[in-house]
Amino acid sequence: MESYRKLDEDLFYVGFSDRRIELFENLYPVPEGVSYNSYLLLDKKTALFDTVDHSVSEKFILSVKELLGKRKLDYLIVNHVEPDHSATIKEILMAYPNAKVVCTKQAKILIEQFFDLNLTEKHFDIDANPELVLGSHTLTFAKTPMVHWPEVMVTFDKLTGTLFSADAFGSFGALSGDIYADDIVFDAEIKEMYRRYYANIVGKFGNFVQNALSSLAKLGIKRICPLHGRIWRKNLGELISLYDKWSKYEAEEQGVVITYASIYGNTEFACNVLANELACHGVKVKMFDVSKTDSSYILSTIMKYDRIVFASVTHNLNIFPKMEDLLNEVVQHNIQNKTFAIIENGSWAPTAGGQMKNKLLALKNNNFIETSLTIKSALKNEQLEVIKKISDELAR
C-alpha cells in the first residue's frame, strides 16, 4: 500500500515530507523538515501537478503508479522547474512516455537543461493553449515570473476553484498527516515558518508578487494547493492578506529588532542598555546575536517589525563578517519601509558604522535616525545619554 490522500473524488495528494533534511536549498535551516507536494487529478484525462525532490522520489512514483493503475498519464503539469519539484520528471516521462508536458516556454528550456530530454514533440505550450479541458475539469494557466524563478506559472481549476500555486503560499515544515492549514492552529510559531519561507525564498521580488496577486484576485480561488506546506481550504483571505503586506514590505507590528556582532561582549552590552531604554518607552524589542542565529530567522523578523538596529564591532577594518553576511541578505532581499539605527565599535579604528550605512543606502524607501553611536572598546558612562537619545528617536 502506498501513501496518498484523497482531496476530492478525483483529486489526490501524492506529496511526501523530508524530516532528515538539514538545509533547504543547502542554505536555510529547516529543523522542522519540509514537504514536497504533488497532486494527481483523475478526470477523463489524467494530470499530475509537478513532481518531487529526489529524496522522496521512489515512494512518490509508486503512489502515482498505484493511483493510475492501468490508466495512462495524459499530462504532466510543471508549474516550477526547481529541482525540489522537478527531480522526478524524467522517471515519470519514462514510465508514461505519451504524457504531454504542460509548462511555459522558459520552463521547457530549463527542463531540457536539467535532463537529457527533448520536449519538442511533448510540449503543451500554455501561450498557445491557455486552457486545458480534462473532462469535467478545465484548467487555466497564468505566468507568475519571479515567484520565485522566471519560468514559474500557476494552474487554476475552474470547476473546483483550486489554485495550484507553485512556491507561492508555501511554508517550511514537514507534514504529519495535517495536510490542511485548518488541521492546526495558525499560531505565532506557524506564522513564523510561513514568514521565514516568504522572506528568504520570495521576499526579494515583492513587485512580482504584487503583480501575481492582482492577476489571481480575479479567479475566485476557493482552495490553494502549494508545493510546500499545507493546503488552504478555509480562511484564504488571511494568507493572501499576509502575502499582500509582505510583498509591499509593510511591517506587521511596531517594534525594534536589535542585531549585533560582538566579540568580547562590549557591543552586546551597549545593545542591552539600548534594549532596556526602549522597553522603558514601551517598545517591543527582539535581539539577535548574528554569530549565533542564522540570518534567515533574523531576516524574517526584520520583515515583521518596522525599526532595525545594526550594531557591529570593527573587524580587520571592516564590518564583522557575520554582520556583513546579514547586511548582504537585507540588501539582496530588497528590504523597504524601515527605520535604521547604527552602532559601531572599534578599539583603534572604528569603521564598521560607515560601511554598514553605505550598504543600507543601496536600499530604497528607508530612513536613518539622526543619532549614531561610536564605541571605542567599551561603553563609557558619558555615552549613556547618546543611547538614551537613540532610544528616544527610535521610540518616536
N, C-alpha and C positions, 0 to 999 in steps of 0.2 A: 504493500500500500504506500502510495506517495503522499506528499504533504501539499495540500492546496486548500483554498477556502472558496465556497460559493458566495458570490456577492449578489447575483441575480440568478434567475433560472438558466441564463445563457452566458453569464459573465463570471469568471473565476480569477481569484488572486493566486498567482504562481510564483510569488517572490519568496526570498529567504533572507534570514538575518545572519550576520557575521559578528560573533562576540569575541573572536580571537584577535581581530584587527587592533593594532595599537595606534596607527596614524592613518587617518583618512587622507587620501591623495599623498601619502607619505609625508604629511606636513602637520595636520591638525589632530591633536589627541582626541580619541573617542573612547574613553573608559566605559561608556555605556554601549559600545558597539555601533553598528549601523545596519540598516536594512537595504536590500536591493529589490525593488518592486517591479513586478511584471504582471501583465493581465492578459487573459485569453478569452476571446469572445467567440461563441459557437452559434452563429446565425446560419442562414443558408450558405453563406460563405464564412470562412473562419478567419480570424485576425488575431495575431499576437502583438501586444503592445510592448515593444522593447524586450531586451534580454537582460542578463545579469552579469555580475562580476565573475571572473574565473574561479574565485574561491568557493562559489556555491553552484557552479555550472552543472556538475554531474547530477545533483538532485533535481535541479531545475529542468533539465532535459527529460529526465524520467517522468516528472509530473506532467509536462506538456504532452509527451507521448501517451501517457495513460489517459489523459482527458480527451485527446483527439481520437484515440482508438484507431479504427480503420479509416477515419476521415483524413483528408489531406489538409495541409495548411495552405490557405489561399494567399494570405497577405501577412507580411512582417512589417509592422509599422515602427519606424525608427524615429522617435522624437528627438533623440540626443545620442550622439556617437561617442561620447566619452567612454573609455573602456570599462568603467564600472557598470555600464548599461549595455555595452555592445560586445563584450568579450566572447559571447557565445553565438554571435551572428553566423559565423562560418559553419559551426556544428549544426545549427538549425537549418541552414540552407543545404547542407549535405544530406540531412535527414528528409528535407522537404524541398527537393530541387526545383519544383514548379512554382514555388511561392514567389509572389511579386514583392519587391521591397519598396515600401511607401516612405518617401522622405523628400527633403529639399535637394536641389542640385548640389549645394555645397556639402550636404551630408553624404551624398553618393561619392563625391571626390574623397572625403575623409575615410569612408568605409574601404574604398579601394586602396587608400594609403596604408591603413591598418592591416588589411588582409589581402591575400593573394586571390582577389576576386575581380571579375569583370561583370559589372551590373548593367551593361548597356541594354541587354535584352530583358532584364528583370526589373528595371527601374520604373516605378509608378510615380511620375513627376507631379507633385502637388500644384505646381504652377499651371500645368496643362490640365490637371484634373482636380479642381478644388473640392469636389465631393466624391465619396465612395459609398455606393449602396451595397450593403451586405445581405439585405433581405428586409427585415423589419427595421433594422438599424441603418441610419445614414450618417456617415462620418464627414465632418468638415475639418479643414486644416487651416491653421494660422501660423505664420512665421513669428517667432519671438526671439530675434537675434540678440546675442549677448546676455541672455538669461539662462546659462551664463557663457555659452560658446556661440560663435556666429552662425552655426548651422541649425540651431535649435528651432523646433516647431512644437505646437501643441495640437492635440486632436480632440474634437468635441463630438459627442454622440447626441444627435438631435432628439432621439427617441427618449432617452433617459436623463438628458441634461448633464451627462458626465463629462468632465474635463480631465483628460489625461495630460497632466500639466508639466511633464518632464521634470527638471530640477526645481521649478518654481513651487512654492508652498511646501517644500520638503523640510526635513529635520534630521539631525543626528539621533542616534539611539536605536538599538535593536528592538524588535517587537517580540512580545511574549504571548502571542495569541490575541493581544489587544490591537488589532489592525485598524480599528476605528478610533478617531480622536475622541468620540463621546464615550469610549470604553474607560477613559481615565479622566482624572480631574486636571483641567488645564491650569495648573498652579504655576508659581513663580519658577520652579525648577524646570518644568516642561517648557515654559515660555522662553527661558534662557537658552534651552537647546535649540529652539526654533530661531531665536535671535542670533545666536552664535553661528548657526548654519548660514543664515542670510548674510550676516555681516562679512563673513570670510569667503563665502562661495559666490555670492551675487552682489554684495554690497557696493562694489566699485561702480556698478552700472545702473545707478538709480534712474537716469533718464530713460534707459531702455525698459526698465521695469515699469515706469510710468506709462510708456507707450503701450506695453503689453496689457496693463490693467485697463487702459482706455478701450482697447480693442475687445477685451474679454467681457467688459461690462455689458456689452450688447447681446450676449449669448443666452442669458437666463440659466446660469450654472446652478445645478442642484446637488452636485457631488464632485469632489476633487480627488483624483487618484494620482498622487505624485510618485516620483521614482525613488524617493527616500521618505521614511517616516509613515505616519498614519493617514488613512483615508478620511476625508471630511465629508460627512453627510448631514450634519447639523451645524448651526451657528457659523456658517461660512463667512458671514459678514465680519466676525471677529478676526479671523485670519486675514481676510482681504484688507481690512482696515489697518492691520499692523503692517502689511506689505506697502500700503499706500503711505503710511507715516515713515517707515524706514526708507523707502525709496525717495522721499522728499527730504531726507536727512533731518527729520524733526525729532527732537528728544521726546521720549515717553514720559520722563519725570524731570523735575528740577532737582539738581544735586551736583556735587563736585566729586570728580574722580581724581585722586592724587596718585600719580605714578612716579616712582622714584628708583634711582640707581645709586646704591650706596655701598662702599667697600668696607669701611670700618665703623659705620653706624652714624656718622655725623650728619650726613644728608638726610638719613632716615629720621634722626632726632628732630631736625628742623621741620620735616613734614608732619611729625606727630604733634609738634607745637601748633602748626597751622591747622591741623585737623581739630584740635581742642578749641581753638578760637572759632572755627567755623561752626562747630557743634554748639558753642555758646550763642551763636546767631540763629540757631535752629535749623541749620543747613544739613541736609543728609550728605554723608561723606562715605566714599568707598576708596580704600587704599590698596595699592598693589606694589609689591617688590618685583621689578621687571626681571630680576635674576631668578626668581622662584616661580612666577606664574607665566604660563605660556601666553604669548601675545594674542592668540585667538580669543582667549577669555577676556583679556583687557580690552581688545577692540570691540567686542560685543557690549561691554559695559560703557565704553566711550560713546557708542551709539545711543545707549539708553539715557544718559544724562547730558546736561547742557553746558557744564563748565569742567574744564580739564586743567590740572596742574602737571607740568612736566618738570621734574627735579632730577638733575644729574650731576654727579661728580665728574670732573675732567679727568680723562684717562689718556695718557700719551698725547696730550694737547688736543684731544678730540672728545666727542661725546662718548660716554661709556658704551661699549659695544651692544649690550642688551637693550639699552635705551635707544640707541641708533636703530636697532632692528625694529623696535616698536614704532618709532617715528616713521621709518620707511613703510611699515604696514599702514599707518594712519594716512600717509600721503598717497600710497598706492590705492587705497580704498576710498579716496576722494571725500574724506570726512568734511562736513559743512555745518554751518549754523551753530558753531560752538564759541565759547569764550575761553581763551587760553591764558594761563599764567606760567611764568618761567622762574625757576630757581636753579642756580648753578653753584658748584663748589669746586675749589682748586687750591692746593697749598701754595704753589708758586706761579701758576699761570691759569687762572680760571677762565677758560674759553668756551666751555660747553654751552653756556646760555645763548650766546650769539649764534652759534652753529645750529642749536635747536630751533631758534626763531627763524633763521633763514630757511630751514627745511619746511617749517609750517607755513611760511609765506607763499609757498607754492600752491597752497590750497586756497579756495575762494569761499566767500561768504562767512568768514570767521573774523573774530577780533581779539585783541590782546588787552588785558587790563594795563593801566599805566605803570603800575609799580612792579618791579622785579627785584630779586634778591641775589646778591653775590656773597657767598660764604668763603672765607679763607681758612680752610682746615676745619674749624668748628664754629658753631653759632655763638655769638657774644651777646651779653645782656643788652647792649645798646641796639642790637638788631631786632629785638623783640617788637619794637614799635613798627619796624618795617613789615614784620609778619602780620601784626595787627592791621596794618594798612592794606596789605594784600587780602587779608580775610574780609575786611570791610568792603573792598571793591568787589570781591567775588560774591559776597552776600547780597550786594545791591543788584 
